[in-house]
């Protein structure tokens, strides 16, 4: 298997999923929540200064199906974006999208609403494809249709954080525009 940042991210995220199965308390320590009391009575969250949760939310998934869909999407979207932008810029897009998705979730959801998964960052990759699609030979119309279907699913299926998806999509599109203008 080729050593790419995409494959590294998939390996790390899947590894943390396995750790979550072995150490269930790990999930409480890593997922995004503004401020909530956990079973042990302690209050944790971004609202209490635990800003690392904006990033670690991508390491926790709500089940094997959730993990599988996200990792498949990361594989399909990540490789062409990484090839087009390069490893470092791809990682910037992924991390920036993850943060903007987490911030949108944090700002727009109830303060005790948990959010898990890497889909904010994955929607950021969709945003990057929308911005760079023609340049790298991707059909932008089909990407827009896929994004539309995914947003529609967010409203039909229970428990999907469409705020994180929207924040990641916007963040990925914005940072891609910036990166395409830079000659670095």
N, C-alpha and C positions, 0 to 999 in steps of 0.2 A: 504494500500500500504506500502510495506517495505521501511524503511528509509535507503536509500543508497545514496552515493555521486552521483551516476548516476541519480537517481530521483531528487536529489537536483539541479544538474546542469540543468536538463530539466525544472524544475519548474522556476528557476531563468531566464533562457534564454527565456522561453515562457512569463514570467512576463514582461521582458524588451520589448518583441515584442508588448505586449499590451500597454505598456507605449509609445512605438514609435508611435502607432496608435493615442493615445491621445495627445501626445506632439511631433509633426512632427520634430521640431527643434532638438530634442534629437538625431536623426540619424546623423545629421551633426557633433555633438559634440563627437560621439563615434566611427564612422567607420574608417577603416584604409585608409589613403591616405598620401602620402609623403608630398606634399605641394600643396595646391590648394586654389584659391580664391573662396569663397562661395558667395551666392547671396547678402549678406550684405557687400561685398567688403573686408572682413577680410581674412587673410591668416592663415590657420590652418594646422596641420598635424604633423606626426612623425618628418619630417624634420625641424620643428620649435620647437622641444623639447617636443612635446606632446607624450611621449613614452607610456603612458597608452593605446593609441590606438592599440598597439600590442596585448593587451588583450581584450579590449572592442569590437573589431571587431566581436567577437563571440556572442555578445548580439544583433546584428543588422542583420536582414535577409531581403532579397529582395522580400518578399511576403509570403503568407500563404503556398504555395506549397513548397517553399524553406525551410521554417521553418519546415514543416511537414516531408520532406525527411531527413533533418538533425537530427531532434529529434528522428525519428524512427531508424535511423542508430545508434545514440547515445545509445538508449535503447537496441538495439540488440547487439551492440559491448561492451558497457560499463559494463553491468552486468557480463558477464563471465570474463572480464579482472579485474574488481573490486574484484570478488570472488577469482580469482587466485592470484592477487598481494596484495590484501588488499586495504582498503580505501585510506590511505595516498599515497601509491605508485601509485595507479590508478590516483589520483589527480595530482601527479608529472608528470605522463605520459601525461595526458590531457593538463596540463598547458605548459609543455615543448614543446609538439607538436604544441600547439597553437602559441607559440612564434616562433618556427622554421618555421612554415607555414607562419606567418606574416612577418618574416624577409626575407624569400624567395620571397614572393610577393612584398615586398618593394624593394628588390635588383633587381628583374628581370622585373618588370612592369614599364611602363612609370610613371614619377613622378606625373602625375595628374590622374592616374588610380585608381579609388576607388575599394575596395574589402570588401565584407561583408560576414558574416556567420561563423559558427563554423566548417566548413568542413576541414580546416587545422588540427584542433585537432582531428576530426573524422578519417581522414586519418592516423594520428598518432596512433590511436587505431588499425587500420588495420595493421600498422607496428608492434605494440606490439603483435598482434595475429600471425603474420608471425614468430616472434622470439620465442614466447612461445607456439605456437599452439600444437605442439606434446606433450609438457609437460602437457598441460591442456586438451588434448583429442579433439582438433579441427583439421579438415582436412585442412592442410596447402595449398594443391593444389586448393581446392575450394576457399579459401581466395585469393589466387593469381589470380584466374580467375575473381573474383568479383572486385579486384583492377584494373585489366586490362580493364574490361568493363567500370568501372567508369572513367578511364583515357581516354578511347576512346570517351566516352560521352563528356568529356571536350573539345575535338577538334571538335565535331559535333554540339553541342549546343552552342549558343552564350552567352557570359557573364560569363562563368565559369573560375575561376582563377586556372588553373592547376599548376601554380607555388606554390601557397599556399598548394595545395594537395601534391605535390612532397616534399616540405619542411616539411610538417607535417608527411608524411610517413617516411621520413628519420629520422626525429627527434624522432618519436615514436619508431622506430626500435632501434636507438642508445641508448636512455634512458632505454629501456626495457632490452637490453643487460647488461647495467651497473647495473640496479636494480636486475637482476637475479644473478649477480655475488656477490652482497653484501649479507651478512648474517644477516643484520639488521632486 
